[in-house]
């Protein structure tokens, strides 16, 4: 009977793990934008995406007849790169703001400034990343592994794009937070390290986030 080489098994495990991108924000990726992350719990958005969420026991959606959507900020200040330009980052922020307003208008009144009976939504884009796509399981074959390493070094491998957001809802009357959400989304894959990330690559993620905000249901507590 032939037994697998321990080194081969270790390589196989590493490759399989690297091919599975995390669907939620890791604690090490929290930006510090929110005042408290300790009560965040795994949850599922209206569209079925995994998120981290906290809802105050005092939150009652019927208390709010309107919503004020602050323009998303960046936290910390972004550092543009060769693949992610400052212009793209601004376009992403503007689009997310308008998408949130567009979707929420279908459910409640969106106001231009907070009122005493409004919910204030404030958010921050805390990261936009582009990274080399994880190796696939079939590339464990030695020859394919060599080829994969070569194309990665040459910058010709697909690149994964991801965007991170931290959002909280404040009671306009008290300025107290009543909900917090931290989530991560994956954009379209870029062809290689020379391909510029554009708003179009992230639009599908931003649209889903806006629809989830519209269809948010607190659920049982």
Helices and strands as residue ranges (DSSP letters): H 6-18, G 27-29, E 41-44, E 50-55, G 61-63, E 66-69, E 73-74, H 86-104, E 109-110, E 118-132, G 137-140, H 142-153, E 159-171, E 177-186, H 199-214
